[in-house]
Amino acid sequence: MATPIKEWSKLEVRAVVHFLFSKGTKSSEIHKQIAETYSEGAMSRSRVYQWCTWFGEGRTSLGDEPKSGRPKTSTNEENTTHVDELIRCDSRMKIREIALKLEIPKSTVHEIVHDTLGYRKVSARWILKMLTEDHKLQRVEISQRLLQRCQQDNGDEDTTHIGVGPGGDFQANNNLFDNLITGDETWVHLNTPETKRDSMTWKHPSSPVTKKFKVQRSAAKVMATKFWDAKGVILLDILPQGQCINAARYCSTLDRLKEAIRRKRPGLLRRGVVLQHDNATPHSANLTQQWLQRYGWEILPHPAHSPDLAPSEFYLFGPLKRHLGGMAFETEDDLISELRNWFDNLDVDFFRVGINSLLSRSQKCIDIHGDYVEK
């Protein structure tokens, strides 16, 4: 017995019916052979009879006849052009508004917009500041100087030989990054709500609907100042509640940082510290500049309005806030203890990747002509 054909198409079966009918085979015998060769469900007995009747009337087409009803004329080149023009004039125009304006069905507009024109609606990306051309130029120049500095330390004149590690990350094996310390401040709340993304759960169709109540961040918060390098944490300084950071307070923090470097990074003070921080007022104040000059610390240039080029901002604080999401602390000491535990449990590779990513971000900044770097 022949093995039944498992994969077939409607047109193939209809062609077989046409062939057998042309040979004079009866419709009952055609159905029997179809069922044996394909399957019982390939074509019913009544359907075989119907096709034999059509072939007997002179039909030669194997395809389906056009269905009755309203012809599909809305999706045409003219309407497609009109829809494209409307969206280009107002990118926020809704499907319903386009349909009303052109007097065509919403389903047709949806098909034109998504399938024909390939549009998709997205939210605008939040950025810190609308960068001017001068800002972008400054960002490119500082990024280029950083890469050139790394090339000089490596004795290499080609940026492609700075070093690329697994995943395409730049590897900074040079004096600059051996001596680099980066730092920044961030507010940490005693009660940090869990983000919507972090609260997502897997749900089966039969699972009950999950609910989440709106929670506000607590008013109680502390300012955490973090200094770290490619080897790990050097100093975590907590500003008590009710106090603000100014130049004098920042210089006191730098005093504690210098002592922490003496204990945790022997020889670094002698080789020379390279400090990377942003241009916040306490960092750029005359008192702070005098402190840095007194101890001979070098400041790594940082462009204005550029948290995307500050390792603490684009790499460290995000995971920290996600870790604290959903936690509530009774006292400031409990919060500080959790912060220290989280930093102590981080792997050394975490910090190394964060410092090295400054190079890859600088290169991306150059590639996109000074615009903000997303990832």
C-alpha positions in Angstrom: 0.0 0.0 0.0 1.3 3.4 -1.0 2.4 5.8 1.8 -0.1 8.7 2.2 1.2 12.2 1.3 1.3 14.2 4.6 2.0 17.7 3.1 -0.2 19.0 0.4 -2.0 22.1 -0.8 -5.5 22.8 -1.9 -4.4 23.6 -5.4 -2.5 20.3 -5.6 -5.5 18.3 -4.7 -7.7 20.2 -7.1 -5.2 19.6 -9.9 -5.4 15.8 -9.2 -9.3 16.0 -9.3 -9.0 17.8 -12.6 -6.6 15.2 -14.0 -8.7 12.2 -12.9 -12.0 13.9 -14.1 -10.3 14.6 -17.5 -9.6 10.8 -17.8 -13.2 10.0 -17.2 -13.0 8.8 -13.6 -16.2 9.1 -11.7 -16.5 11.5 -8.8 -16.9 8.7 -6.2 -13.8 7.0 -7.4 -11.9 10.3 -7.4 -12.8 10.9 -3.8 -11.7 7.3 -2.9 -8.3 7.8 -4.5 -7.9 11.3 -2.9 -8.6 9.8 0.5 -6.1 7.0 0.0 -3.3 9.1 -1.4 -3.7 12.2 0.9 -6.2 11.8 3.7 -9.9 11.7 4.4 -9.9 15.4 5.2 -8.1 16.5 2.0 -11.4 17.0 0.2 -14.9 15.9 1.1 -17.1 13.8 -1.2 -19.5 16.7 -1.9 -16.6 19.0 -2.6 -15.2 16.5 -5.1 -18.6 16.4 -6.8 -18.7 20.2 -6.9 -15.3 20.5 -8.5 -16.2 17.8 -11.1 -19.3 19.8 -11.9 -17.3 23.0 -12.4 -14.7 21.2 -14.6 -17.6 19.7 -16.6 -18.9 23.2 -17.2 -15.6 24.3 -18.7 -13.8 25.8 -15.7 -10.0 25.6 -15.8 -8.9 27.8 -12.9 -7.9 26.0 -9.7 -7.9 29.1 -7.5 -10.8 30.4 -5.4 -13.2 32.8 -7.2 -13.3 36.4 -5.9 -15.8 36.7 -3.0 -18.8 38.8 -3.2 -19.1 42.0 -1.1 -17.5 45.4 -1.0 -14.3 45.4 -3.2 -11.1 46.3 -1.4 -10.3 49.6 -3.0 -9.2 51.7 0.0 -5.7 50.4 0.2 -4.4 51.9 -3.0 -1.4 54.1 -4.0 -3.4 57.3 -3.7 -4.6 56.7 -0.1 -1.1 55.4 0.9 0.4 58.7 -0.4 -2.2 60.8 1.5 -1.7 58.9 4.8 2.1 59.3 4.5 1.8 63.0 3.9 -0.5 63.4 7.0 1.9 61.5 9.2 4.9 63.5 8.0 3.0 66.7 8.7 1.9 65.6 12.2 3.7 62.6 13.6 1.2 62.5 16.6 -1.9 62.1 14.4 -4.0 59.1 15.5 -5.4 56.4 13.2 -8.9 57.6 14.0 -8.1 61.1 12.9 -6.5 60.0 9.7 -9.5 57.8 8.9 -12.0 60.7 9.5 -9.9 63.1 7.4 -9.6 60.7 4.4 -13.0 59.1 4.9 -11.7 55.6 4.7 -12.0 52.7 7.3 -9.8 52.7 10.3 -8.8 49.1 9.5 -7.5 50.3 6.1 -5.6 53.1 7.7 -4.1 50.7 10.2 -3.0 48.4 7.4 -1.5 51.3 5.4 0.4 52.7 8.4 1.8 49.5 9.7 2.0 47.1 6.8 2.5 49.3 3.8 4.4 52.2 5.1 6.1 50.4 8.0 5.5 53.0 10.7 5.4 52.2 14.4 4.5 54.6 17.2 7.1 55.1 19.9 7.5 57.4 22.9 10.0 60.3 22.8 13.3 59.5 24.6 13.9 61.5 27.7 17.1 63.5 27.7 18.6 65.7 30.4 19.0 68.8 28.1 18.6 69.8 24.5 22.2 69.9 23.5 23.4 72.9 21.4 26.0 72.5 18.7 28.6 73.9 21.1 27.7 71.3 23.7 28.0 68.5 21.1 31.3 69.8 19.9 32.7 69.9 23.4 31.5 66.4 24.0 33.2 65.2 20.9 36.5 67.0 21.6 36.7 65.7 25.2 35.9 62.2 24.0 38.6 62.4 21.4 41.2 63.7 23.9 40.4 60.8 26.2 40.9 58.2 23.4 44.1 60.0 22.3 45.4 59.9 25.9 44.8 56.2 26.1 46.6 55.7 22.7 49.6 57.6 24.0 49.7 55.6 27.2 49.5 52.4 25.1 52.1 53.6 22.6 49.6 53.2 19.8 48.5 55.7 17.2 45.5 53.7 16.0 42.3 53.7 18.0 41.5 50.2 16.8 44.4 48.8 18.8 43.4 50.2 22.2 42.0 46.7 22.8 38.7 45.1 22.4 37.6 42.5 24.9 34.7 40.0 25.0 31.4 41.5 23.8 33.2 44.4 22.0 34.1 46.3 25.2 37.3 48.4 25.1 40.0 47.2 27.4 42.0 50.0 29.1 45.4 48.6 30.0 47.2 51.9 30.5 48.4 54.3 33.2 45.4 56.6 32.9 42.9 53.9 33.9 45.2 52.4 36.5 45.1 55.7 38.4 41.5 56.7 37.6 39.0 57.2 40.3 35.4 58.2 39.5 32.8 59.5 41.9 29.4 61.2 42.1 26.4 61.8 44.4 22.9 60.4 44.4 19.9 60.6 46.6 18.8 57.4 48.2 15.4 57.1 49.8 14.5 55.1 52.9 11.5 53.8 50.9 12.1 53.3 47.1 9.1 52.0 45.2 9.7 49.0 42.9 9.7 50.0 39.2 6.9 48.7 36.9 9.5 46.7 34.9 10.9 45.0 38.0 7.5 44.1 39.3 6.5 42.2 36.1 5.6 38.5 36.6 4.9 35.5 34.3 1.1 35.0 34.0 -0.8 32.0 32.7 -4.2 32.7 31.0 -5.9 31.1 34.0 -3.8 33.0 36.6 -5.5 35.7 38.7 -4.9 39.3 37.7 -1.9 40.8 39.6 -2.4 44.1 41.3 0.1 46.7 42.4 -0.7 49.7 44.6 0.8 53.0 43.9 3.6 53.8 46.4 5.4 57.1 46.7 9.1 57.5 47.5 9.6 58.5 51.1 10.5 62.1 51.9 13.3 60.8 54.1 16.4 60.5 52.1 20.2 60.7 52.3 22.8 61.9 49.9 25.3 59.1 49.1 28.7 60.0 47.6 30.5 57.1 46.0 34.1 56.9 44.8 35.3 53.8 43.0 37.8 52.5 40.4 38.4 49.4 38.3 39.2 47.4 41.5 36.2 48.2 43.5 34.8 50.6 46.1 37.2 53.1 47.7 34.8 55.3 49.7 31.1 55.5 50.4 30.3 58.8 52.2 26.8 59.4 53.5 25.6 63.0 54.1 23.2 63.1 57.1 19.6 64.1 56.6 19.0 67.9 56.6 22.5 68.7 55.4 23.4 69.9 51.9 26.6 69.3 50.0 28.7 72.4 49.2 32.3 73.0 48.4 33.5 72.8 52.0 31.6 69.6 52.6 33.0 68.1 49.4 36.5 69.0 50.3 36.0 67.2 53.6 34.8 64.2 51.6 38.0 64.4 49.5 40.0 64.4 52.7 38.4 61.1 53.6 38.9 59.8 50.1 42.6 60.6 50.3 42.9 58.6 53.5 40.9 55.7 52.0 43.2 55.7 49.0 46.2 55.5 51.3 44.8 52.4 53.0 43.2 50.6 50.0 45.4 51.6 47.0 49.0 51.8 48.3 51.2 53.8 45.9 48.4 55.5 44.0 48.9 58.8 45.8 52.6 58.7 44.9 51.8 57.9 41.2 49.2 60.6 41.0 45.4 60.4 41.2 43.2 61.0 38.2 39.8 62.1 39.4 36.7 61.9 37.2 33.6 63.8 38.5 31.0 66.0 36.8 30.8 69.8 36.8 28.4 70.3 39.7 28.9 73.4 41.7 30.7 71.8 44.7 33.1 70.0 42.3 34.0 73.1 40.3 34.1 75.7 43.1 37.3 77.6 43.8 37.7 75.9 47.2 37.6 72.5 45.6 40.0 73.5 42.8 42.5 74.8 45.4 42.3 71.4 47.3 42.9 69.5 44.1 45.9 71.7 43.2 47.3 71.4 46.7 47.6 67.6 46.4 48.4 67.5 42.7 45.3 65.5 41.7 44.5 65.6 38.0 40.9 66.2 36.9 39.7 64.2 33.9 37.8 66.7 31.7 34.1 66.1 31.7 31.7 67.9 29.3 28.7 69.8 30.7 25.3 68.1 30.8 26.8 64.7 30.2 25.6 62.0 32.7 25.9 59.5 29.9 29.7 59.9 30.0 30.0 59.6 33.8 30.4 55.9 34.9 28.5 56.4 38.2 25.5 57.7 36.3 25.3 55.4 33.3 26.6 52.3 35.0 26.5 52.2 38.8 23.4 54.1 40.2 20.9 52.3 38.0 21.6 48.8 39.4 21.7 50.3 42.9 18.3 51.9 42.6 16.8 48.7 41.1 18.3 46.7 44.0 16.6 49.0 46.5 13.3 49.0 44.7 10.5 47.6 46.9 12.6 48.0 50.1 11.6 50.1 53.1 14.0 51.0 55.9 13.0 52.1 59.4 16.2 54.0 60.1 19.0 55.7 58.2 21.5 53.2 59.7 19.5 50.3 58.2 19.7 51.9 54.7 23.4 52.6 55.0 24.0 49.1 56.1 22.2 47.8 53.0 24.2 50.1 50.8 27.5 48.8 52.2 26.4 45.2 51.9 25.4 45.6 48.3 28.7 47.3 47.3 30.7 44.7 49.2 29.0 41.8 47.4 29.8 43.2 43.9 32.4 41.3 41.9 35.6 43.0 40.9 34.7 42.4 37.2 31.6 44.6 37.7 33.8 47.7 38.5 36.4 46.8 35.8 33.7 46.7 33.1 32.2 50.0 34.3 35.5 51.8 34.1 36.3 50.3 30.7 32.9 51.2 29.3 33.9 54.9 29.5 36.1 54.3 26.5 33.4 52.6 24.4 31.0 55.3 25.3 33.4 58.0 24.3 33.8 56.3 21.0 30.0 56.1 20.5 29.8 59.8 21.4 32.2 60.6 18.6 30.4 58.3 16.2 27.0 60.0 16.7 28.6 63.5 16.5 28.2 64.4 20.2 24.6 63.4 20.8 23.5 61.6 23.9 24.7 57.9 24.1 21.8 55.6 25.1 23.6 52.3 25.5 
